[in-house]
């Protein structure tokens, strides 16, 4: 009956078409609509299943330990940290966590399902982000163009998908970017309802400052393209929205200090580029981002696709940051598509009118069945797969505890695990806490660029044990230093313990208020 009505509608709206062409067009239209409706589910479902299947890769980044440790500290003390309570080197130094809500969510998931909890939570957040990205882009672009953009985004973000706070902010980032760009294109200010998104984002992850940064350029675009008679009113609306968004971003346990963390981080200068995700792109090896970037450039050169000057500047800024810092690949994948969506639709000679994404009763039933199937599959996978992190220095740490060594000179990646186990680290991944001078000194010492300063550090902080990676240059020095003995070695960590004249028990160890986790 529905098909007959659709055909009759075709006859009524376009009587110039012969009957057989009308029937064909009606069936093609119906298939296209169904394809548009299911595309978000396809991309979101595939991403979720892929991440669930290879969930151990989401736990490769050791920072997952840090965030669980911070979440546990908040639970134990029923307070938010304002000074470092974890290390023994900078303990008491001003420090806040701008991702407290994400840390609480990960901790809750961990307590509920062990290591499978953070994996499922992170996978669900990433899949939701790509579902939303697909659905929102379909409002402007044809399915093929959306498939290319979203497929490329899924490929390039693979290297930065970890069970960490930044992925929980992905869905919020997508919704916010779409709201800002869409408002500018419609020559209006965003709805004040989106202020709740900014408040949520500010408590999930420090990347919320990007959301604030998007307001000014798109407000300028909206004013530039609006009628002169409407500019004063429009300017007031954007200024109001911007100020309220800034206020919403301050609705955190730390107020405006959450915004200042971003400036402290970038204030590290050249030291920042030496830290994992802040390193530049490496085109010396196969890089999916390089392939996608060159393919995009080739399309622009061949087709003559154009953007407005303002959007060119914005897109180049995102590309530059992505080339300079690996972690900006998320912005390139989830935010930049909105910069080009409407101009691309016009370039493809497509009227930028929304696709009909309304769901029929049949589609809703299939959607519910799809969700139930995913839940069932999730339960099955969680029971069948061991998601425990594969490269934790747990055995090495047990050796140190048996030796009753109190102060550990650790490699940078091991600091988070020490916090997770309730042991004060020498250094960990909170770069904005330690500062450029301290990190530079540490890196020069552990890399044997300044051996004399390494000796001073050991004496200054009364180090009694080391926990270093086998490839760390300082390992060879400790093998030869008088009073130090290698007591443990595996492919993850090497442990040296001081056997000199000083009694380790007489050296006051650092204090840590972290409740020790039971090893999983």
MARBAMI-790287 format. One record per residue (C-alpha): x, y, z. Coordinates in steps of 0.25 Angstrom, whole numbers, plus 5000, padded with zeros to 4 digits. Layout:
// residues N
{c1=X c2=Y c3=Z}
...
// end
This chain:
// residues 520
{c1=5000 c2=5000 c3=5000}
{c1=5011 c2=5010 c3=5003}
{c1=5018 c2=5007 c3=4990}
{c1=5005 c2=5010 c3=4983}
{c1=5003 c2=5023 c3=4990}
{c1=5017 c2=5027 c3=4987}
{c1=5015 c2=5024 c3=4972}
{c1=5002 c2=5032 c3=4972}
{c1=5009 c2=5044 c3=4979}
{c1=5019 c2=5043 c3=4967}
{c1=5008 c2=5044 c3=4957}
{c1=5002 c2=5056 c3=4965}
{c1=5015 c2=5064 c3=4966}
{c1=5020 c2=5062 c3=4952}
{c1=5010 c2=5058 c3=4942}
{c1=5020 c2=5060 c3=4931}
{c1=5027 c2=5047 c3=4934}
{c1=5022 c2=5034 c3=4927}
{c1=5016 c2=5024 c3=4936}
{c1=5028 c2=5014 c3=4935}
{c1=5038 c2=5026 c3=4938}
{c1=5030 c2=5030 c3=4950}
{c1=5029 c2=5016 c3=4956}
{c1=5044 c2=5015 c3=4954}
{c1=5047 c2=5028 c3=4960}
{c1=5038 c2=5025 c3=4972}
{c1=5046 c2=5012 c3=4975}
{c1=5059 c2=5019 c3=4974}
{c1=5055 c2=5030 c3=4983}
{c1=5050 c2=5020 c3=4993}
{c1=5063 c2=5012 c3=4993}
{c1=5071 c2=5025 c3=4994}
{c1=5063 c2=5030 c3=5006}
{c1=5066 c2=5016 c3=5013}
{c1=5080 c2=5017 c3=5010}
{c1=5081 c2=5031 c3=5016}
{c1=5074 c2=5026 c3=5028}
{c1=5083 c2=5014 c3=5030}
{c1=5096 c2=5020 c3=5027}
{c1=5099 c2=5026 c3=5041}
{c1=5095 c2=5013 c3=5047}
{c1=5105 c2=5006 c3=5037}
{c1=5117 c2=5015 c3=5041}
{c1=5114 c2=5016 c3=5056}
{c1=5112 c2=5001 c3=5057}
{c1=5124 c2=4997 c3=5049}
{c1=5133 c2=5006 c3=5057}
{c1=5127 c2=5001 c3=5070}
{c1=5129 c2=4986 c3=5066}
{c1=5143 c2=4989 c3=5061}
{c1=5147 c2=4996 c3=5074}
{c1=5141 c2=4985 c3=5082}
{c1=5148 c2=4974 c3=5074}
{c1=5161 c2=4981 c3=5076}
{c1=5158 c2=4986 c3=5090}
{c1=5172 c2=4984 c3=5096}
{c1=5177 c2=4995 c3=5086}
{c1=5168 c2=5005 c3=5094}
{c1=5177 c2=5001 c3=5106}
{c1=5190 c2=5003 c3=5100}
{c1=5192 c2=5017 c3=5105}
{c1=5196 c2=5017 c3=5120}
{c1=5189 c2=5029 c3=5123}
{c1=5176 c2=5020 c3=5126}
{c1=5183 c2=5017 c3=5139}
{c1=5185 c2=5032 c3=5143}
{c1=5170 c2=5035 c3=5140}
{c1=5166 c2=5023 c3=5149}
{c1=5175 c2=5027 c3=5160}
{c1=5169 c2=5042 c3=5159}
{c1=5155 c2=5037 c3=5159}
{c1=5158 c2=5028 c3=5171}
{c1=5165 c2=5040 c3=5179}
{c1=5152 c2=5048 c3=5177}
{c1=5143 c2=5037 c3=5182}
{c1=5152 c2=5034 c3=5194}
{c1=5153 c2=5049 c3=5198}
{c1=5140 c2=5054 c3=5193}
{c1=5147 c2=5066 c3=5188}
{c1=5154 c2=5071 c3=5175}
{c1=5169 c2=5072 c3=5175}
{c1=5175 c2=5086 c3=5175}
{c1=5189 c2=5082 c3=5178}
{c1=5197 c2=5070 c3=5173}
{c1=5194 c2=5058 c3=5183}
{c1=5201 c2=5048 c3=5175}
{c1=5216 c2=5050 c3=5173}
{c1=5228 c2=5051 c3=5183}
{c1=5235 c2=5061 c3=5174}
{c1=5225 c2=5073 c3=5172}
{c1=5214 c2=5069 c3=5183}
{c1=5206 c2=5080 c3=5187}
{c1=5208 c2=5088 c3=5174}
{c1=5196 c2=5095 c3=5169}
{c1=5189 c2=5085 c3=5160}
{c1=5175 c2=5082 c3=5155}
{c1=5168 c2=5072 c3=5147}
{c1=5160 c2=5077 c3=5135}
{c1=5154 c2=5063 c3=5132}
{c1=5148 c2=5060 c3=5145}
{c1=5135 c2=5055 c3=5140}
{c1=5141 c2=5046 c3=5129}
{c1=5150 c2=5040 c3=5140}
{c1=5138 c2=5037 c3=5149}
{c1=5131 c2=5031 c3=5137}
{c1=5143 c2=5022 c3=5134}
{c1=5144 c2=5018 c3=5148}
{c1=5130 c2=5014 c3=5149}
{c1=5131 c2=5006 c3=5137}
{c1=5143 c2=4999 c3=5142}
{c1=5137 c2=4996 c3=5155}
{c1=5125 c2=4990 c3=5148}
{c1=5132 c2=4982 c3=5137}
{c1=5147 c2=4982 c3=5140}
{c1=5155 c2=4986 c3=5128}
{c1=5144 c2=4983 c3=5119}
{c1=5136 c2=4995 c3=5125}
{c1=5146 c2=5006 c3=5120}
{c1=5147 c2=4999 c3=5106}
{c1=5132 c2=4998 c3=5104}
{c1=5130 c2=5013 c3=5109}
{c1=5141 c2=5018 c3=5100}
{c1=5136 c2=5010 c3=5088}
{c1=5122 c2=5015 c3=5090}
{c1=5126 c2=5029 c3=5091}
{c1=5134 c2=5028 c3=5078}
{c1=5123 c2=5021 c3=5070}
{c1=5113 c2=5031 c3=5075}
{c1=5121 c2=5042 c3=5070}
{c1=5122 c2=5036 c3=5056}
{c1=5107 c2=5033 c3=5056}
{c1=5105 c2=5048 c3=5059}
{c1=5115 c2=5052 c3=5049}
{c1=5109 c2=5044 c3=5038}
{c1=5094 c2=5048 c3=5041}
{c1=5098 c2=5063 c3=5042}
{c1=5106 c2=5063 c3=5029}
{c1=5094 c2=5056 c3=5022}
{c1=5086 c2=5068 c3=5024}
{c1=5094 c2=5075 c3=5014}
{c1=5102 c2=5065 c3=5006}
{c1=5099 c2=5053 c3=4997}
{c1=5102 c2=5039 c3=5003}
{c1=5114 c2=5037 c3=4994}
{c1=5121 c2=5050 c3=4999}
{c1=5117 c2=5047 c3=5013}
{c1=5123 c2=5033 c3=5012}
{c1=5136 c2=5038 c3=5007}
{c1=5137 c2=5049 c3=5018}
{c1=5133 c2=5040 c3=5029}
{c1=5141 c2=5028 c3=5024}
{c1=5153 c2=5036 c3=5024}
{c1=5151 c2=5042 c3=5038}
{c1=5149 c2=5028 c3=5043}
{c1=5163 c2=5024 c3=5037}
{c1=5171 c2=5035 c3=5041}
{c1=5166 c2=5035 c3=5056}
{c1=5170 c2=5021 c3=5058}
{c1=5184 c2=5025 c3=5064}
{c1=5178 c2=5034 c3=5074}
{c1=5166 c2=5025 c3=5080}
{c1=5169 c2=5021 c3=5094}
{c1=5161 c2=5019 c3=5107}
{c1=5163 c2=5033 c3=5111}
{c1=5155 c2=5046 c3=5114}
{c1=5157 c2=5052 c3=5100}
{c1=5148 c2=5041 c3=5093}
{c1=5137 c2=5043 c3=5103}
{c1=5136 c2=5058 c3=5098}
{c1=5135 c2=5054 c3=5083}
{c1=5120 c2=5053 c3=5082}
{c1=5119 c2=5067 c3=5089}
{c1=5130 c2=5073 c3=5079}
{c1=5122 c2=5068 c3=5067}
{c1=5109 c2=5074 c3=5072}
{c1=5115 c2=5087 c3=5076}
{c1=5123 c2=5089 c3=5063}
{c1=5110 c2=5086 c3=5055}
{c1=5102 c2=5096 c3=5063}
{c1=5112 c2=5107 c3=5062}
{c1=5114 c2=5105 c3=5047}
{c1=5100 c2=5103 c3=5044}
{c1=5096 c2=5116 c3=5051}
{c1=5106 c2=5124 c3=5044}
{c1=5101 c2=5119 c3=5030}
{c1=5086 c2=5122 c3=5034}
{c1=5091 c2=5136 c3=5039}
{c1=5086 c2=5134 c3=5053}
{c1=5093 c2=5131 c3=5067}
{c1=5092 c2=5117 c3=5072}
{c1=5081 c2=5113 c3=5081}
{c1=5084 c2=5116 c3=5096}
{c1=5081 c2=5101 c3=5099}
{c1=5095 c2=5098 c3=5093}
{c1=5101 c2=5104 c3=5106}
{c1=5098 c2=5091 c3=5113}
{c1=5107 c2=5084 c3=5103}
{c1=5118 c2=5094 c3=5106}
{c1=5116 c2=5092 c3=5121}
{c1=5117 c2=5077 c3=5119}
{c1=5129 c2=5078 c3=5110}
{c1=5136 c2=5086 c3=5120}
{c1=5135 c2=5076 c3=5131}
{c1=5138 c2=5064 c3=5121}
{c1=5151 c2=5069 c3=5115}
{c1=5160 c2=5081 c3=5113}
{c1=5158 c2=5082 c3=5098}
{c1=5145 c2=5090 c3=5101}
{c1=5154 c2=5102 c3=5099}
{c1=5153 c2=5099 c3=5084}
{c1=5138 c2=5100 c3=5085}
{c1=5140 c2=5114 c3=5090}
{c1=5150 c2=5117 c3=5080}
{c1=5140 c2=5114 c3=5068}
{c1=5130 c2=5124 c3=5073}
{c1=5137 c2=5137 c3=5068}
{c1=5141 c2=5133 c3=5054}
{c1=5127 c2=5128 c3=5051}
{c1=5120 c2=5140 c3=5057}
{c1=5129 c2=5148 c3=5048}
{c1=5124 c2=5140 c3=5036}
{c1=5110 c2=5141 c3=5040}
{c1=5111 c2=5157 c3=5042}
{c1=5118 c2=5158 c3=5028}
{c1=5108 c2=5150 c3=5020}
{c1=5096 c2=5156 c3=5027}
{c1=5088 c2=5168 c3=5022}
{c1=5093 c2=5181 c3=5028}
{c1=5080 c2=5184 c3=5035}
{c1=5080 c2=5171 c3=5043}
{c1=5095 c2=5172 c3=5047}
{c1=5093 c2=5180 c3=5060}
{c1=5083 c2=5170 c3=5065}
{c1=5091 c2=5158 c3=5060}
{c1=5104 c2=5164 c3=5067}
{c1=5096 c2=5165 c3=5080}
{c1=5091 c2=5151 c3=5079}
{c1=5105 c2=5145 c3=5076}
{c1=5112 c2=5154 c3=5087}
{c1=5101 c2=5149 c3=5097}
{c1=5103 c2=5134 c3=5093}
{c1=5119 c2=5136 c3=5094}
{c1=5118 c2=5142 c3=5107}
{c1=5108 c2=5131 c3=5112}
{c1=5117 c2=5120 c3=5106}
{c1=5129 c2=5125 c3=5114}
{c1=5121 c2=5125 c3=5126}
{c1=5116 c2=5111 c3=5124}
{c1=5130 c2=5107 c3=5122}
{c1=5133 c2=5112 c3=5136}
{c1=5123 c2=5104 c3=5142}
{c1=5133 c2=5093 c3=5147}
{c1=5139 c2=5090 c3=5161}
{c1=5150 c2=5100 c3=5157}
{c1=5143 c2=5112 c3=5150}
{c1=5151 c2=5119 c3=5140}
{c1=5164 c2=5112 c3=5144}
{c1=5160 c2=5100 c3=5135}
{c1=5162 c2=5110 c3=5123}
{c1=5176 c2=5114 c3=5128}
{c1=5181 c2=5099 c3=5127}
{c1=5181 c2=5100 c3=5112}
{c1=5190 c2=5112 c3=5113}
{c1=5199 c2=5105 c3=5123}
{c1=5200 c2=5093 c3=5113}
{c1=5204 c2=5102 c3=5101}
{c1=5213 c2=5109 c3=5110}
{c1=5222 c2=5097 c3=5110}
{c1=5228 c2=5102 c3=5097}
{c1=5237 c2=5092 c3=5090}
{c1=5236 c2=5082 c3=5101}
{c1=5222 c2=5079 c3=5097}
{c1=5226 c2=5073 c3=5083}
{c1=5234 c2=5063 c3=5091}
{c1=5222 c2=5057 c3=5097}
{c1=5215 c2=5046 c3=5090}
{c1=5202 c2=5051 c3=5084}
{c1=5207 c2=5065 c3=5083}
{c1=5218 c2=5061 c3=5074}
{c1=5217 c2=5065 c3=5059}
{c1=5212 c2=5056 c3=5048}
{c1=5223 c2=5046 c3=5043}
{c1=5222 c2=5045 c3=5028}
{c1=5234 c2=5036 c3=5028}
{c1=5225 c2=5024 c3=5029}
{c1=5212 c2=5020 c3=5024}
{c1=5202 c2=5030 c3=5030}
{c1=5187 c2=5030 c3=5027}
{c1=5186 c2=5045 c3=5029}
{c1=5196 c2=5047 c3=5018}
{c1=5188 c2=5039 c3=5008}
{c1=5175 c2=5046 c3=5012}
{c1=5181 c2=5060 c3=5011}
{c1=5188 c2=5057 c3=4998}
{c1=5175 c2=5051 c3=4992}
{c1=5167 c2=5064 c3=4997}
{c1=5177 c2=5073 c3=4991}
{c1=5176 c2=5065 c3=4978}
{c1=5161 c2=5067 c3=4978}
{c1=5162 c2=5082 c3=4980}
{c1=5172 c2=5084 c3=4969}
{c1=5164 c2=5075 c3=4959}
{c1=5150 c2=5080 c3=4962}
{c1=5153 c2=5094 c3=4965}
{c1=5145 c2=5093 c3=4979}
{c1=5146 c2=5107 c3=4986}
{c1=5143 c2=5112 c3=5000}
{c1=5141 c2=5126 c3=5006}
{c1=5154 c2=5133 c3=5011}
{c1=5150 c2=5131 c3=5025}
{c1=5148 c2=5116 c3=5024}
{c1=5161 c2=5115 c3=5016}
{c1=5168 c2=5121 c3=5028}
{c1=5160 c2=5112 c3=5038}
{c1=5163 c2=5099 c3=5030}
{c1=5178 c2=5103 c3=5028}
{c1=5179 c2=5106 c3=5043}
{c1=5173 c2=5092 c3=5046}
{c1=5182 c2=5085 c3=5036}
{c1=5194 c2=5092 c3=5042}
{c1=5191 c2=5088 c3=5056}
{c1=5189 c2=5074 c3=5051}
{c1=5203 c2=5074 c3=5044}
{c1=5209 c2=5080 c3=5057}
{c1=5202 c2=5071 c3=5067}
{c1=5197 c2=5057 c3=5065}
{c1=5185 c2=5059 c3=5075}
{c1=5179 c2=5070 c3=5066}
{c1=5175 c2=5058 c3=5056}
{c1=5162 c2=5058 c3=5064}
{c1=5158 c2=5072 c3=5061}
{c1=5162 c2=5070 c3=5046}
{c1=5153 c2=5058 c3=5046}
{c1=5141 c2=5062 c3=5054}
{c1=5140 c2=5077 c3=5052}
{c1=5147 c2=5081 c3=5039}
{c1=5136 c2=5073 c3=5031}
{c1=5126 c2=5084 c3=5035}
{c1=5135 c2=5095 c3=5030}
{c1=5133 c2=5089 c3=5016}
{c1=5120 c2=5082 c3=5016}
{c1=5111 c2=5093 c3=5010}
{c1=5121 c2=5099 c3=5000}
{c1=5123 c2=5085 c3=4995}
{c1=5108 c2=5083 c3=4994}
{c1=5108 c2=5095 c3=4985}
{c1=5120 c2=5091 c3=4977}
{c1=5113 c2=5078 c3=4974}
{c1=5101 c2=5086 c3=4969}
{c1=5093 c2=5081 c3=4980}
{c1=5083 c2=5090 c3=4987}
{c1=5087 c2=5090 c3=5001}
{c1=5073 c2=5086 c3=5006}
{c1=5073 c2=5075 c3=5017}
{c1=5071 c2=5061 c3=5013}
{c1=5058 c2=5055 c3=5019}
{c1=5064 c2=5047 c3=5031}
{c1=5050 c2=5045 c3=5038}
{c1=5049 c2=5030 c3=5042}
{c1=5036 c2=5022 c3=5039}
{c1=5030 c2=5012 c3=5049}
{c1=5037 c2=5001 c3=5041}
{c1=5051 c2=5008 c3=5042}
{c1=5049 c2=5010 c3=5057}
{c1=5046 c2=4996 c3=5059}
{c1=5059 c2=4992 c3=5052}
{c1=5067 c2=5002 c3=5059}
{c1=5062 c2=4996 c3=5073}
{c1=5066 c2=4982 c3=5068}
{c1=5079 c2=4987 c3=5063}
{c1=5082 c2=4993 c3=5077}
{c1=5077 c2=4981 c3=5084}
{c1=5087 c2=4972 c3=5075}
{c1=5098 c2=4981 c3=5079}
{c1=5096 c2=4980 c3=5094}
{c1=5095 c2=4965 c3=5093}
{c1=5108 c2=4965 c3=5084}
{c1=5115 c2=4974 c3=5095}
{c1=5111 c2=4965 c3=5106}
{c1=5116 c2=4953 c3=5098}
{c1=5129 c2=4959 c3=5094}
{c1=5132 c2=4964 c3=5108}
{c1=5130 c2=4950 c3=5114}
{c1=5139 c2=4944 c3=5103}
{c1=5151 c2=4954 c3=5102}
{c1=5161 c2=4958 c3=5113}
{c1=5163 c2=4973 c3=5111}
{c1=5174 c2=4974 c3=5122}
{c1=5185 c2=4984 c3=5118}
{c1=5196 c2=4975 c3=5112}
{c1=5208 c2=4984 c3=5115}
{c1=5208 c2=4988 c3=5130}
{c1=5220 c2=4987 c3=5138}
{c1=5213 c2=4980 c3=5149}
{c1=5223 c2=4969 c3=5151}
{c1=5235 c2=4979 c3=5152}
{c1=5227 c2=4987 c3=5162}
{c1=5225 c2=4975 c3=5171}
{c1=5240 c2=4973 c3=5171}
{c1=5242 c2=4987 c3=5176}
{c1=5232 c2=4985 c3=5187}
{c1=5239 c2=4973 c3=5191}
{c1=5252 c2=4981 c3=5192}
{c1=5244 c2=4991 c3=5201}
{c1=5250 c2=5002 c3=5192}
{c1=5242 c2=5015 c3=5195}
{c1=5246 c2=5025 c3=5184}
{c1=5245 c2=5021 c3=5170}
{c1=5252 c2=5028 c3=5158}
{c1=5242 c2=5024 c3=5147}
{c1=5241 c2=5025 c3=5132}
{c1=5231 c2=5035 c3=5127}
{c1=5221 c2=5025 c3=5122}
{c1=5221 c2=5017 c3=5136}
{c1=5217 c2=5029 c3=5144}
{c1=5202 c2=5027 c3=5142}
{c1=5203 c2=5012 c3=5146}
{c1=5210 c2=5016 c3=5159}
{c1=5199 c2=5025 c3=5162}
{c1=5188 c2=5015 c3=5159}
{c1=5196 c2=5005 c3=5169}
{c1=5196 c2=5016 c3=5180}
{c1=5211 c2=5019 c3=5178}
{c1=5217 c2=5033 c3=5177}
{c1=5224 c2=5034 c3=5163}
{c1=5236 c2=5043 c3=5160}
{c1=5229 c2=5048 c3=5148}
{c1=5216 c2=5044 c3=5140}
{c1=5209 c2=5050 c3=5128}
{c1=5203 c2=5062 c3=5134}
{c1=5212 c2=5071 c3=5127}
{c1=5206 c2=5084 c3=5131}
{c1=5208 c2=5081 c3=5145}
{c1=5223 c2=5078 c3=5144}
{c1=5226 c2=5089 c3=5135}
{c1=5236 c2=5091 c3=5123}
{c1=5249 c2=5093 c3=5132}
{c1=5246 c2=5080 c3=5140}
{c1=5243 c2=5071 c3=5128}
{c1=5255 c2=5076 c3=5120}
{c1=5264 c2=5073 c3=5132}
{c1=5258 c2=5059 c3=5134}
{c1=5259 c2=5056 c3=5119}
{c1=5274 c2=5061 c3=5118}
{c1=5277 c2=5052 c3=5130}
{c1=5270 c2=5039 c3=5126}
{c1=5275 c2=5041 c3=5112}
{c1=5289 c2=5042 c3=5118}
{c1=5291 c2=5056 c3=5111}
{c1=5295 c2=5061 c3=5125}
{c1=5300 c2=5049 c3=5134}
{c1=5305 c2=5058 c3=5145}
{c1=5291 c2=5064 c3=5147}
{c1=5285 c2=5050 c3=5147}
{c1=5294 c2=5047 c3=5159}
{c1=5289 c2=5060 c3=5165}
{c1=5275 c2=5056 c3=5163}
{c1=5277 c2=5043 c3=5170}
{c1=5283 c2=5050 c3=5182}
{c1=5274 c2=5061 c3=5182}
{c1=5261 c2=5052 c3=5182}
{c1=5268 c2=5041 c3=5190}
{c1=5264 c2=5030 c3=5179}
{c1=5265 c2=5016 c3=5184}
{c1=5260 c2=5009 c3=5172}
{c1=5258 c2=5010 c3=5157}
{c1=5247 c2=5006 c3=5148}
{c1=5251 c2=5008 c3=5133}
{c1=5249 c2=5003 c3=5120}
{c1=5259 c2=4994 c3=5114}
{c1=5262 c2=5004 c3=5103}
{c1=5265 c2=5015 c3=5112}
{c1=5279 c2=5020 c3=5111}
{c1=5280 c2=5021 c3=5126}
{c1=5279 c2=5006 c3=5128}
{c1=5293 c2=5004 c3=5124}
{c1=5298 c2=5014 c3=5133}
{c1=5291 c2=5008 c3=5145}
{c1=5297 c2=4994 c3=5141}
{c1=5311 c2=5000 c3=5144}
{c1=5308 c2=5010 c3=5155}
{c1=5314 c2=5006 c3=5169}
{c1=5303 c2=5002 c3=5179}
{c1=5293 c2=4999 c3=5169}
{c1=5288 c2=4985 c3=5165}
{c1=5279 c2=4980 c3=5154}
{c1=5269 c2=4971 c3=5161}
{c1=5258 c2=4970 c3=5150}
{c1=5257 c2=4970 c3=5134}
{c1=5246 c2=4967 c3=5124}
{c1=5242 c2=4973 c3=5111}
{c1=5234 c2=4984 c3=5118}
{c1=5243 c2=4989 c3=5129}
{c1=5257 c2=4988 c3=5136}
{c1=5258 c2=4990 c3=5151}
{c1=5270 c2=4994 c3=5159}
{c1=5271 c2=4995 c3=5174}
{c1=5281 c2=5003 c3=5182}
{c1=5290 c2=4994 c3=5191}
{c1=5299 c2=5004 c3=5196}
{c1=5302 c2=5009 c3=5210}
{c1=5289 c2=5017 c3=5212}
{c1=5278 c2=5010 c3=5218}
{c1=5266 c2=5011 c3=5209}
{c1=5257 c2=5010 c3=5221}
{c1=5263 c2=5023 c3=5227}
{c1=5259 c2=5031 c3=5215}
{c1=5245 c2=5037 c3=5217}
{c1=5236 c2=5032 c3=5205}
{c1=5227 c2=5041 c3=5198}
{c1=5212 c2=5041 c3=5202}
{c1=5201 c2=5038 c3=5193}
{c1=5186 c2=5038 c3=5197}
{c1=5182 c2=5029 c3=5185}
{c1=5175 c2=5017 c3=5190}
{c1=5183 c2=5005 c3=5184}
{c1=5175 c2=4997 c3=5173}
{c1=5175 c2=4982 c3=5174}
{c1=5183 c2=4978 c3=5162}
{c1=5174 c2=4973 c3=5151}
// end
